[in-house]
Amino acid sequence: MESKNPKGLEISNLFRFYNFFSRRKNFLPGLYYLAKRTAILLFVFFQFVASSGQTTFYSQGSGLFNLTTNWDTNPLGGGADPVGVDFTSGVNTFIIQDGHTITLNINLDVFNLTTGTGTSGMLTIGNGGARTVVIRNNFTVASGGTVNVGAFAAVHALSIAGNLIVDGTFDMR
């Protein structure tokens, strides 16, 4: 009786092929172990980084930008306040709600920044020195919202990686 397998691919040859490569991982066991552990750690790290941050903070009244009690994760108040690093981490969104005037008194690095939510809301950049503002996605000035610079004669730096969306007033003099 003749074998139905193509010439050279007998079952015993396939087992030898498998055994040859399955033992190769033990050739440098330390390197294989290290690569496997590194891949697992990187996966876990990036899952943590992707899920951390990305918080939206809503203004709770008028005042200075860096005053943590001016912000909450709940638009109506009662949520969590930001901590200092939330203003410069580049992963959080800040929304200045209607009727609130916020003065930017720090250098800022955020993911999204929105001024106004439909009828008013104001962001004044600097009143005591030059400010650097980095927005890693979109900067939105909603209808009725205003963004302007303070009275202090300084040159401010504004960097927007996404879109500048202006439906209100954007006055950089």
Buried (B, 14 or more C-beta within 10 A) or exposed (E): EEEEEEEEEEEEEEEEEEEEEEEEEEEEEEEEEEEEEEEEEEEEEEEEEEEEEEBBBBBBBBBEBBBBEBBBBEBEEEBEBBEEEBBBBBBBBBBBBBBBBBBBBBBBBBBBBBBBBEEBBBBBBBBEEEBEBBBBBBBBBBBBBBBBBBEEEBEBEBEBEEEEBBEBBBEEE
